Amino acid sequence: MSPTYKRILLKLSGEALAGSNKTGIDPETVAEICREIGTVLAMGVEMALVIGGGNIFRGLSGSAKGMERSSADYMGMLATVLNALAVQDMLEKQGYPTRVLSAITMQEVCEPFIRRRALRHMEKGRVVICAAGTGNPYFTTDTTAALRGMELKCDAIIKATKVDGIYDKDPTKFSDAVKFETITYDETLSRHLGVMDATAFALVRDNNVPIIVCRMLGGDIRRAVMGESVGTTVRNA
């Protein structure tokens, strides 16, 4: 069977890289995540990655504690570069060629994000890791994922999380939480389900690119790429 989605944007949270720790980067967890990614790459799927920075620094929480918002957001962007380099190192150790493309120029460690260059890397089978957010404050990595997904003509955006989909309320707190198999962009926003921020949703809704929310581990990412019913799919009705 061939994959349903030939080119995907995979969004990972920064906290995921910390593993059982609350902060920092856990090499064993990163290796496990990269093995999951590898099962998708082995099918010939072209992939771009966007990784958050919450395991190192979260701009919004920094500004809430009195730091100027723009400065806090730039610090958060730099945190995503650290995570990108960690994932790049592990993917290449597992035999997958990668390129880190940053929205903030830092030529000693990564390439600048240039859309045509990113597309060319993906066409050559390299994993493109998009770092430093959009390069602008006040935008989240969710918005970055939506923006890069549109720019790179991805067939789907897969948001890999610790839970197996979108629920009407927090499944870790409520035993009667109900999982959605599919849901529209508008309903997700009206219910305030917090899957992605409103800016990100506006981008994908206008371009009708499906968002698949699934577990990060356990093979769900691969199954989602194959078009199997896994997690929750967000799309227009």
Secondary structure, 3 states (H helix, E strand, C coil): CCCCCCEEEEEECHHHHHCCCCCCCCHHHHHHHHHHHHHHHCCCCEEEEEECCCCCCCHHHHHHCCCCHHHHHHHHHHHHHHHHHHHHHHHHHCCCCEEEEECCCCCCCCEECCHHHHHHHHHCCCEEEEECCCCCCCCCHHHHHHHHHHHCCCCEEEEEECCCCEECCCCCCCCCCCEECEECHHHHHHCCCCCCCHHHHHHHHHHCCCEEEEECCCCHHHHHHCCCCCCEEECCC
